[in-house]
């Protein structure tokens, strides 16, 4: 692991920067993390594919989320305006969580009403 000093325009960068695939087929990820103190660290992590099978519950959740995303995508402008009004009226909260985007708010309400 190394301490990294990025230029100002890259401060706060975090996540996977690059996935490296070697000639023998192995993969590694170059990861950058940002701590609460603002220090950034970079390290390489071996890629490990999932070994457990997807459970029925996971499949149901994935399908529900896909349906919710499709529901949001298919909303008319009038429907979006209605949800926008509801979102603002509830001060951007739904189910005790604050949503920063209308899409997140609509998807959460869809999932709650259909699960």
Long-range contacts (C-beta under 8 A, 24 or more apart in sequence): 1-41, 1-42, 1-43, 2-41, 2-42, 2-43, 3-39, 3-40, 3-41, 4-32, 4-40, 4-41, 4-42, 5-40, 6-40, 11-38, 11-40, 12-38, 13-40, 14-40, 17-42, 19-47, 20-44, 64-111, 64-114, 64-115, 65-107, 65-111, 67-110, 67-114, 68-106, 68-107, 68-110, 68-111, 68-114, 69-107, 71-106, 71-107, 71-110, 72-103, 72-106, 72-107, 72-110, 75-106, 83-109
